[in-house]
């Protein structure tokens, strides 16, 4: 199962996203096109994957940079142990 995160925005609303295989692959693809490298320690890769999941679910249509500017915080979902020892970008 994919690790889940709660995203809190600067306006106070929240979304939930998952680091699915599809989202991680899309993040790697986009980052490669932009000359970046996705790694397990990269917050940039994690944020790109969360963004990809939200786009897939239709929860945002904003460009990545606009969406990222609106993000206040991300936290793992309480009680979610699916990604405890997983490396989402390995």
C-alpha positions in Angstrom: 0.0 0.0 0.0 1.0 3.6 -0.7 2.1 5.8 2.2 -0.4 8.5 2.8 0.0 12.2 3.7 -2.2 15.0 4.9 -1.4 18.3 3.1 -2.3 21.5 4.9 -2.6 24.6 2.7 -2.0 28.2 3.7 -5.8 28.9 3.6 -6.3 26.1 6.2 -8.0 23.5 4.0 -6.5 20.0 3.8 -6.1 17.2 1.3 -4.9 13.6 1.6 -2.6 12.2 -1.0 -0.8 8.8 -1.4 2.7 8.0 -2.8 1.3 5.6 -5.3 3.5 3.9 -7.9 1.8 6.0 -10.6 2.5 9.2 -8.7 6.2 8.3 -8.0 6.8 7.3 -11.7 5.2 10.6 -12.9 7.3 12.6 -10.4 10.5 10.9 -11.7 9.4 11.5 -15.3 8.7 15.2 -14.7 11.9 15.7 -12.7 14.0 14.0 -15.4 12.6 16.3 -18.0 13.5 19.3 -15.8 17.1 18.0 -15.3 16.5 16.9 -11.7 17.2 13.6 -10.0 14.6 11.9 -7.8 16.0 10.3 -4.7 14.6 8.8 -1.6 15.9 11.7 0.5 14.5 14.4 -1.8 11.7 16.5 -0.5 11.3 17.8 -4.0 10.7 14.3 -5.3 8.2 13.6 -2.5 6.3 16.9 -3.3 6.3 16.1 -7.0 4.8 12.7 -6.2 2.1 14.1 -3.9 1.3 16.7 -6.5 1.0 14.0 -9.2 -1.4 12.0 -7.0 -3.6 15.1 -6.4 -3.6 15.9 -10.1 -4.7 12.3 -10.9 -7.5 12.6 -8.4 -8.6 16.0 -9.8 -7.9 17.8 -6.6 -5.7 20.4 -8.2 -5.2 21.9 -11.7 -2.7 24.5 -10.7 0.9 24.3 -12.1 3.3 22.7 -9.7 5.0 25.9 -8.5 1.6 27.6 -7.8 0.4 24.5 -5.9 3.6 24.3 -3.9 3.4 28.0 -2.9 0.0 27.2 -1.4 1.3 24.2 0.7 1.8 25.1 4.4 2.7 21.6 5.7 2.7 17.9 4.9 2.4 15.2 7.6 2.2 11.4 7.3 -1.4 10.2 8.1 -1.8 9.2 11.7 -1.7 5.4 12.1 -0.6 4.8 8.5 2.1 2.1 8.7 2.1 1.2 5.0 5.3 3.2 4.3 7.0 2.8 7.6 10.1 1.1 6.2 9.5 1.7 2.5 11.7 3.7 0.3 9.2 5.4 -2.0 11.7 6.4 -4.7 14.2 3.5 -4.5 
